[in-house]
């Protein structure tokens, strides 16, 4: 009975190590995709993958998050919260032809 428990414990440890290793593999692309800042300017938005270019964002406010309505300002610069940017990026990925 003792040998069986030891064998099960060894298998569980091996599986835990494999899961930990996979966690790092999954986290890497998520960190690249997920916004990391708390607030974003137009310049920050343009640097995100699959985002329209800065010139397009400036000349077409409807392409900005919330249709160009900022969550706030820093100085005279429009700023959007991370949650707003995440929602905007989901909308962009649903309509990929609109980011050019």
C-alpha positions, 0 to 999 in steps of 0.5 A: 500500500505504501509503495502505491501511495509513493507512486501516486505522489511521484506522478502528482509531483511530475504533473504539478511540475508540468503544469507550472512549466506550461503556466509560464508558456501560456503567460508569455503571449498573454503578457504580450497581448494584454494591456500592461498600463493603467491608462493609455494615450493615443500614442500608446494605443497605436503601439499595441498589436493590431491597432490602427496607426496613430494618424488614423486614430487622430483623424478618425475619433470614431476609431478610438476607444469609446468612439473618441470619448476619453475616460479622462485627461492627463494634461491636454492628452486624452487617456483611456483606462485599461478596461476600456482599452481591453474592450476596444481591442476585443472589438478590433479583433471582431472586425479586423478590416477596420484597423487599417 
